[in-house]
C-alpha cells in the first residue's frame, strides 16, 4: 500500500533518526559525524532534514542547505530501514541518488543496521504491517 502522505514519511522515515539520536550507543556516534542530511522522497513527496550536529529531525524543503542529500522513493527508504536495500548497490543502480559528502553517508550505514529491528517494531506497533517488505 505504501505511505499515505508526507506526514507518514516524516513520522516513520524521519522517526528512525529520532530513535537513533535517543540511543545511548548510536546517538553520540551519529552526532560525531557532523552531517546535515537532506532526504528527498517521492511517492509521496516529502523532505526530511536530519541535523546530526544538533540531534534534530525536521520537515525540510528542497531549498534547505545540507552537507549531503539522498533522493529516493519512499518505498525504497522504507525497504532500506528494514534491511532490504544494500546502500552501495542501490546507489550504483540509481535507486538512491546521493549528492555531497558520500563518505559520511557510507559511514552512517553500519550505525543504521542497528536500527532495523526498532523500525520494523514501530511499523508493527502502529498496525502498519502493509509497509513490511
N, C-alpha and C positions, 0 to 999 in steps of 0.2 A: 504494500500500500504506500509506503513512504511517509515522509513528514508532511503534515497538513499545511504548515505555513512557516514563515521566517521565525516566528516565536518559538516553534518547536525545535527548529535547527539551533537557535541560540540556547534554548533550555538544555538540550541533550549534547550537542557537539561543543558548545561553549562550557557547559556544565562539567564536562570531563576535565577541563583545565582548572575549574574551581576545586574539584576533587584533588587534583594534582597539587595545587598550591596549599591545600589544607593538610596534605600528607606529610608527616614529620621527616620522612626519608626523601621523598621526591621533591617536595616544595623548595627546600633550600638549594637543591641541585638545579631546579628549573630557574629559580631566581638568579643563580650564579651565571647562567648563560647570558643574561642581559638582553635577551632578544625581545623585540616587539614584533609579533607575528600577526599578520592580517590574513585571515582565512576567508576566501571569497567562494561562496557556494552558489550553485544553480539548481533549479528543480526541487524546491523553491529557492528563489533568490534570497540570499542573506549574507551579511558580512559580520564576522566576529573578530574583535581585536583583542589579542592577548598580550598584555604588557608584563613581561617577566620581571622587569626592574621594580614595578610597583606591586606585582602579585594580583593584578586585576584582569577581569574578563568583562568586556562590554560590547554592546551592539556598535558596530562600526559603519563606516561608509566607504565607498570606493575611493574617495579623496584622502582618506587617512594616510599619514606617513607611517612607514614600518621598515624595520631592517630586513624583513623577509616577508614574502607573500606566497601563499599556496592557493591555487584555484582548482576546484573540482566540483563534481555534482554532490549534492547532499547524500545521495545513496552511497557514493564512494567513501565519503567521510564516515558514514555510519558503519560500513563494512570494515574500514580501517580500524575503528575503535573496538571492533570485535575480533581483531587479529586476523582478518581475512584478506588483507591487502598488503603486499610487500612494497614498502615505500620506494626503494630504488627501482624496482621493476615497473611500478606504476608511473614513476617519473620518466623512465625510458620509453614507455608506451604512450606518454602524454595523457594518461588518465588523471594524473596530478601534475599541474604545471607549477613550477617554482621559480620565483624571481628573488634576487637579493642574496642574502647570506645562506647559501645552500649547506655549507659545512656545519653551521649551527643547527640547522634543521635535522641533519643526519645524526647529530649528537643527541637530539631530543628523542629519537626513535627508541633507543633502549629504555629510556625513562617511561615512555608511553606504554610499552609492553606490560608493565606492572599495573596499568590502569584498565586493561581489557576486562578482567573479571568484574570490576566495580561498574564499568559502563554497562555490561550485559545485565548485571543485577538491577541497575537503575531502570533499564527498559522493562524487565520482568516485574519489578515492584510497581511500576506505573501501568501495568497491563498492556504494554506495547510489544507483545510477542510478534506482532505483524512486522516489526522492524528487525527481528532476529534474522541473521543471514545463515 
